[in-house]
Amino acid sequence: MSDECARCGVVVPSGEWHPVKTVRDDEGRVEIYDFCGEACRSAWLAERNADD
């Protein structure tokens, strides 16, 4: 995990609730993505799905 939003790079305080998304990489390992808010999470998902 990171202390930065996976989409915009803003610092996400670790002591506060924030949205996350988990995905599995090609080897089956879980990757956790942190986001500063629901808007960044939704935009990240839309961008990721557009690449599929």
N, C-alpha and C positions, 0 to 999 in steps of 0.2 A: 504494500500500500504506500501511497504517497501523501504528503501534506498539501498537495496542489490539486486543483480541479483538473480532471483529465481532458477537459475541453478548452477552457479559457486560461488556465494556469494560475488563477488567483489562489492565495493561501486559504486552505480549509481548516479552521480551528479543530484540533482533535478532540476537544472537550465538548463540542456541540454536535447535535444530530445533523446529518447530511445524507443525501441520497447516494446510493452506490449501485453498481451493476457488476455482476460476476459473469464471466465467460470462461470457457475452456479453450486452451490453446491446442495446437496440432498434436501435442504429446499427451493431452488429457489433463494437464495441470490447470488449476483454477487461477484466474487472474481477477483481481478486484480493482475496479475503477471507482475513484471518489469524485464527487461533483459538488460544486458550491451551492447548487440549488436545482430544483426540478426542471427549470428551463434549460439549463446546460445539459442535464441528463437526457432530456427529450431530444434536444438538438443533436447530441452525440449519437443517440440511437438512430435518428433519421439519417444522419450522414453515413453511419456504418451500414444501414440497410440499403442505402442508395448505391453502395459499392457492390452489393450482392447481385 
